[in-house]
Amino acid sequence: MKAILAIFRKEMIDAMRDRRTLLVVLLSSLLGVPLLLLIVSEVLSQVESQEIKRTVVAVDIQYAPSLENYILRQGFLIQPAPADYEKKLHSKELTQPVLLVPRDFEDKLSHGEKVTLEVVFDTSNTQAQFGLRPLRKILDSYVQEHALLGLMMRGISPEVLQMVDIKERQISRPEERKVTITGMLPFMLIMAIVIGGMYAAIDTTAGERERGSLEPLMMNPVSGWQLAIGKWGAVATVSMTVVVLTVLSFFPSQWLIRNETLRAEFQFGASEALGFLMVLLPLAASLAAIQIGVALNCKSYKEAQVRNQILSLVVSMVPLTLTFNPGREPAWFQWAPVLAQNIMMNHVLKGEAVGYAAIAIALLVCTGLTVVSLAYVARKMRRVVMG
């Protein structure tokens, strides 16, 4: 035990001296979630601002007095578009889509001919795209009203075409909408774990091998298991620290949310924090062992970095499996590392209790991965260095 603690202490001191490791730990854990929530709240604010602007930018609206009257009756203001509206849309000076009205609009309508309204926007202008939905909504309402008035003028009751009434009823809870809005948070947490522990794992294996400090360590009377557990303990501590700091960053992150809707719906308290820690700490420990095993056979820091980046890519791809079965995850998902943690974190965000069986299975899988990885490291440690 003394040898393991000595190795652990030595590796922790090295990790704390490594500025790259400290920088990654602090940036990934303390800034990731606040930046994500700030970006999401900003996007939602832009969408809502377009909803409440109640302004329509149009060209030649004077040739469609019936449409103009309808838009004004809905409480919208009409602004004439600038002559160079396409240029301003592309340069983002104009933040709303532009409605183009043909000059024969009323003439075609009076003769029962089909008429086309054109809505111009730039796909690179995000705010203009956000304004597309409310504009389309008011235009669709106008088309529907015009069709119903045409039927009434011909003595046909509009109810003939409305024999079936469709009514929507929302049964999802506010917590479930919160998960939809902040669905990237579990992914961010897992990636913070992977990136946070990666450099510590590389430095304690390939980094020491490249610097030539691993061979003197092997000359001490320590076994492969003692070396593996000591090094893993230090890397796992770094990864777990990233988990704790990232989860704790949720609390001040809520102060940065500028959108009132998101602020009201995203309530992250002590119970959610405990749930996240219970789910993520075992995963952080197992990923640390895997990262050490991946970096162990590498002769240089750069080679180990490339291999661990491939591992990070694989881990980031795993949650995409959930998009194929949203809400209907097969039972075997709870045995898949990363997938199981992602599902359980979504349950926590929904306010649902995570079953003890699911927690036990995830803990069992993480423990198995850790033991297998450490056995590999213990067996290969001396062989790799001496080879």
C-alpha distance (Angstrom), angle and dihedral (degrees) to the residues before:
residue distance angle dihedral
M1 . . .
K2 3.82 . .
A3 3.81 90.1 .
I4 3.80 91.8 50.5
L5 3.81 91.8 48.9
A6 3.80 90.8 47.7
I7 3.81 91.2 52.0
F8 3.80 90.8 44.7
R9 3.81 92.2 51.0
K10 3.79 92.1 47.3
E11 3.83 92.5 49.9
M12 3.80 92.8 46.7
I13 3.80 91.1 52.0
D14 3.80 89.9 49.8
A15 3.82 91.1 48.5
M16 3.79 92.5 50.4
R17 3.80 90.6 49.7
D18 3.79 92.2 51.1
R19 3.78 105.3 93.2
R20 3.79 92.3 -164.8
T21 3.81 91.8 57.3
L22 3.80 92.7 46.2
L23 3.79 92.2 47.5
V24 3.81 93.0 50.3
V25 3.81 91.8 46.2
L26 3.78 93.5 50.8
L27 3.80 97.0 41.4
S28 3.80 96.6 44.3
S29 3.79 95.3 44.2
L30 3.79 104.6 35.7
L31 3.80 103.6 32.7
G32 3.81 105.7 31.6
V33 3.81 100.0 75.3
P34 3.84 96.4 37.8
L35 3.81 91.0 51.6
L36 3.82 92.5 47.4
L37 3.81 93.6 49.8
L38 3.79 90.9 45.0
I39 3.82 91.2 52.7
V40 3.83 93.2 45.5
S41 3.81 92.1 48.8
E42 3.81 90.8 48.5
V43 3.82 91.9 51.4
L44 3.82 91.9 48.1
S45 3.80 90.2 48.3
Q46 3.80 90.3 53.3
V47 3.80 91.3 50.0
E48 3.79 92.4 48.7
S49 3.80 92.4 45.2
Q50 3.80 89.2 58.3
E51 3.80 89.6 49.7
I52 3.81 93.0 54.0
K53 3.80 98.0 38.9
R54 3.82 90.1 82.9
T55 3.78 91.7 -167.4
V56 3.79 128.7 131.5
V57 3.79 120.0 -158.4
A58 3.81 108.9 -153.6
V59 3.79 144.0 171.4
D60 3.84 119.4 -141.4
I61 3.80 93.5 -4.2
Q62 3.84 87.5 154.3
Y63 3.81 88.1 74.9
A64 3.82 90.2 62.8
P65 3.82 106.0 51.5
S66 3.81 92.7 163.0
L67 3.79 91.8 54.3
E68 3.80 90.7 43.7
N69 3.79 90.5 52.0
Y70 3.79 92.0 49.0
I71 3.81 93.2 50.2
L72 3.80 91.5 49.5
R73 3.81 91.2 47.6
Q74 3.79 89.0 57.1
G75 3.78 90.2 59.1
F76 3.80 96.3 -103.7
L77 3.79 125.7 135.4
I78 3.79 120.8 -135.4
Q79 3.77 120.2 -139.5
P80 3.82 123.8 -172.8
A81 3.78 112.4 -118.6
P82 3.81 118.2 -119.1
A83 3.78 116.8 -104.8
D84 3.81 91.4 -112.9
Y85 3.82 94.4 45.7
E86 3.82 93.4 139.9
K87 3.79 91.7 56.1
K88 3.80 92.2 46.1
L89 3.79 91.8 48.2
H90 3.79 89.9 52.8
S91 3.81 92.6 47.0
K92 3.83 90.0 45.4
E93 3.82 93.0 -122.1
L94 3.81 86.7 121.3
T95 3.79 110.4 56.2
Q96 3.81 99.5 -174.5
P97 3.80 133.2 68.3
V98 3.80 116.4 -105.8
L99 3.81 123.7 -124.4
L100 3.83 114.6 -143.6
V101 3.81 115.5 -156.9
P102 3.83 119.1 -163.8
R103 3.81 115.6 -128.9
D104 3.81 92.2 -124.5
F105 3.81 92.5 54.1
E106 3.81 98.4 117.8
D107 3.79 93.6 37.2
K108 3.79 92.9 55.8
L109 3.78 92.6 44.8
S110 3.81 92.0 51.5
H111 3.83 90.2 53.1
G112 3.78 93.4 46.6
E113 3.78 93.5 -112.2
K114 3.77 124.5 145.2
V115 3.79 114.3 -101.0
T116 3.80 128.5 -165.9
L117 3.78 126.1 -139.4
E118 3.79 115.0 -163.4
V119 3.79 124.5 -149.2
V120 3.81 114.6 -160.9
F121 3.79 122.8 -157.8
D122 3.80 139.0 147.7
T123 3.80 118.1 -120.7
S124 3.80 90.0 -145.4
N125 3.81 90.0 56.3
T126 3.78 101.6 82.1
Q127 3.80 96.7 -175.8
A128 3.81 91.5 51.4
Q129 3.81 89.2 52.3
F130 3.80 90.0 52.0
G131 3.81 88.2 55.9
L132 3.80 91.8 53.9
R133 3.82 94.6 79.9
P134 3.85 98.4 56.3
L135 3.81 90.8 44.0
R136 3.80 92.4 51.3
K137 3.77 89.7 46.8
I138 3.80 94.1 55.9
L139 3.82 92.2 44.1
D140 3.81 91.4 51.1
S141 3.80 89.4 50.4
Y142 3.80 90.3 51.6
V143 3.81 92.0 50.2
Q144 3.80 90.4 50.0
E145 3.80 93.1 48.9
H146 3.80 92.0 47.6
A147 3.81 91.0 50.8
L148 3.80 92.4 49.7
L149 3.81 92.5 48.3
G150 3.82 89.7 50.3
L151 3.80 90.5 54.3
M152 3.79 92.3 48.1
M153 3.82 91.8 51.0
R154 3.81 88.1 55.0
G155 3.77 91.3 51.0
I156 3.80 95.5 -106.2
S157 3.76 118.1 132.8
P158 3.80 112.6 -126.1
E159 3.79 87.8 -138.3
V160 3.81 88.5 73.3
L161 3.81 88.1 72.0
Q162 3.78 93.1 40.6
M163 3.78 103.0 58.6
V164 3.80 90.2 133.0
D165 3.79 119.3 56.0
I166 3.80 115.2 -156.4
K167 3.78 117.9 -154.5
E168 3.77 125.1 -179.1
R169 3.80 121.4 -143.6
Q170 3.78 119.2 -170.5
I171 3.79 112.5 -145.9
S172 3.80 99.7 169.8
R173 3.76 116.0 108.6
P174 3.81 123.9 -122.5
E175 3.82 89.0 -109.3
E176 3.80 90.2 60.4
R177 3.79 91.7 52.7
K178 3.78 87.3 50.0
V179 3.81 89.1 58.2
T180 3.80 89.8 50.7
I181 3.78 91.2 53.4
T182 3.80 96.3 43.4
G183 3.80 98.7 32.2
M184 3.80 90.8 128.5
L185 3.81 93.6 64.6
P186 3.85 97.0 83.8
F187 3.79 89.2 48.5
M188 3.80 90.7 49.5
L189 3.79 91.5 50.7
I190 3.79 94.3 50.6
M191 3.80 92.6 47.1
A192 3.81 90.0 48.8
I193 3.82 88.5 56.2
V194 3.80 92.9 49.1
I195 3.79 95.1 46.7
G196 3.80 94.7 39.2
G197 3.79 94.9 56.9
M198 3.80 97.8 34.7
Y199 3.80 99.3 82.7
A200 3.79 93.5 43.9
A201 3.81 89.7 51.7
I202 3.79 92.2 48.6
D203 3.79 93.9 46.0
T204 3.80 93.9 51.0
T205 3.83 92.8 52.9
A206 3.81 119.0 18.1
G207 3.79 92.0 20.3
E208 3.80 93.3 55.7
R209 3.78 90.8 42.5
E210 3.81 90.9 53.5
R211 3.81 92.1 47.3
G212 3.81 91.5 47.4
S213 3.80 94.1 -122.4
L214 3.79 95.9 115.3
E215 3.82 95.8 70.3
P216 3.85 95.1 58.3
L217 3.79 88.4 50.8
M218 3.80 89.5 55.4
M219 3.78 90.9 56.2
N220 3.80 90.3 69.3
P221 3.83 117.9 92.0
V222 3.81 96.0 -101.2
S223 3.78 129.8 127.6
G224 3.78 126.8 -125.6
W225 3.80 90.6 -107.2
Q226 3.79 92.0 53.1
L227 3.79 90.7 51.2
A228 3.81 92.3 46.0
I229 3.81 95.1 47.8
G230 3.81 93.7 44.3
K231 3.80 93.9 50.5
W232 3.80 92.9 41.2
G233 3.80 90.8 50.4
A234 3.80 91.1 57.1
V235 3.82 94.9 45.9
A236 3.82 91.8 44.0
T237 3.81 89.4 50.9
V238 3.80 90.1 54.2
S239 3.82 91.4 47.7
M240 3.80 92.6 46.9
T241 3.80 89.9 48.4
V242 3.79 87.9 55.5
V243 3.82 89.0 51.9
V244 3.80 93.6 50.2
L245 3.81 94.4 45.0
T246 3.81 92.5 45.9
V247 3.80 93.1 50.0
L248 3.80 90.9 46.2
S249 3.82 89.5 50.4
F250 3.82 87.7 66.5
F251 3.80 90.4 74.7
P252 3.84 99.3 58.0
S253 3.83 88.8 34.6
Q254 3.80 89.1 69.6
W255 3.81 89.0 63.8
L256 3.82 89.9 60.1
I257 3.81 94.6 56.6
R258 3.79 106.7 111.7
N259 3.78 97.8 -177.9
E260 3.80 112.5 88.0
T261 3.82 94.0 -152.1
L262 3.79 93.0 53.3
R263 3.81 91.4 43.3
A264 3.81 91.1 53.9
E265 3.80 93.9 47.3
F266 3.80 101.3 39.5
Q267 3.78 105.3 71.6
F268 3.79 112.1 161.0
G269 3.78 112.5 -175.5
A270 3.78 140.2 168.2
S271 3.82 93.8 -79.8
E272 3.81 91.9 54.7
A273 3.80 90.4 47.1
L274 3.80 91.9 52.4
G275 3.79 90.4 47.8
F276 3.80 91.7 52.2
L277 3.81 92.4 47.8
M278 3.79 91.8 49.5
V279 3.79 90.0 52.5
L280 3.81 100.3 40.8
L281 3.81 107.0 38.3
P282 3.85 95.1 70.3
L283 3.81 89.7 45.7
A284 3.81 90.8 51.8
A285 3.81 90.6 52.3
S286 3.81 93.6 50.1
L287 3.82 94.2 45.2
A288 3.83 89.1 51.6
A289 3.81 90.3 56.4
I290 3.81 91.6 47.4
Q291 3.80 92.2 49.3
I292 3.81 91.2 51.7
G293 3.79 89.9 50.5
V294 3.82 91.8 49.3
A295 3.82 92.9 49.9
L296 3.79 95.9 42.2
N297 3.80 97.9 82.1
C298 3.81 94.0 46.2
K299 3.79 117.7 104.9
S300 3.82 96.0 -157.3
Y301 3.78 138.3 38.6
K302 3.80 91.7 -120.0
E303 3.80 93.6 52.9
A304 3.80 91.2 49.7
Q305 3.79 90.3 48.3
V306 3.80 91.9 53.5
R307 3.81 92.7 49.1
N308 3.78 92.5 48.3
Q309 3.79 90.8 48.2
I310 3.80 87.8 56.0
L311 3.81 87.7 51.9
S312 3.81 89.2 50.4
L313 3.80 89.7 51.6
V314 3.80 91.4 51.6
V315 3.81 91.5 48.8
S316 3.81 91.0 49.2
M317 3.81 90.8 51.6
V318 3.80 94.9 51.8
P319 3.86 96.9 74.9
L320 3.82 89.2 55.1
T321 3.81 86.2 75.7
L322 3.80 87.7 74.1
T323 3.82 90.8 65.8
F324 3.81 90.2 67.9
N325 3.82 93.2 57.3
P326 3.82 106.9 25.7
G327 3.81 109.0 -173.5
R328 3.83 92.1 -6.7
E329 3.77 103.3 78.3
P330 3.82 115.4 170.8
A331 3.79 116.5 -114.4
W332 3.80 92.3 -111.3
F333 3.82 90.6 65.0
Q334 3.80 89.2 79.8
W335 3.83 88.2 63.2
A336 3.81 92.6 52.5
P337 3.82 114.1 91.6
V338 3.82 114.8 -126.3
L339 3.82 90.4 14.4
A340 3.79 92.0 64.3
Q341 3.80 92.3 47.3
N342 3.80 91.2 48.2
I343 3.80 91.6 52.4
M344 3.80 93.3 46.6
M345 3.81 92.3 49.7
N346 3.80 89.8 52.6
H347 3.80 88.7 51.8
V348 3.80 89.4 52.4
L349 3.81 91.1 50.8
K350 3.81 90.1 50.1
G351 3.78 89.9 54.6
E352 3.80 91.5 -114.4
A353 3.78 122.5 140.0
V354 3.80 115.1 -109.2
G355 3.80 109.7 -130.6
Y356 3.79 119.9 -116.1
A357 3.81 89.1 -129.5
A358 3.81 91.7 57.5
I359 3.81 91.4 48.5
A360 3.81 91.4 47.5
I361 3.81 92.4 49.7
A362 3.82 92.5 48.7
L363 3.82 90.6 47.8
L364 3.81 90.8 48.8
V365 3.81 92.9 50.0
C366 3.83 92.8 46.9
T367 3.79 91.2 47.8
G368 3.80 90.9 50.2
L369 3.81 92.3 49.6
T370 3.80 90.6 48.5
V371 3.80 94.5 49.9
V372 3.82 93.3 46.0
S373 3.82 92.2 47.8
L374 3.83 93.0 47.1
A375 3.80 90.9 48.4
Y376 3.78 88.8 53.5
V377 3.83 91.7 47.7
A378 3.81 92.7 46.9
R379 3.81 91.8 50.7
K380 3.79 96.0 44.4
M381 3.80 100.5 38.3
R382 3.80 100.3 86.4
R383 3.78 93.8 31.1
V384 3.80 93.2 54.7
V385 3.79 94.8 46.5
M386 3.77 96.5 44.5
G387 3.80 90.2 44.4
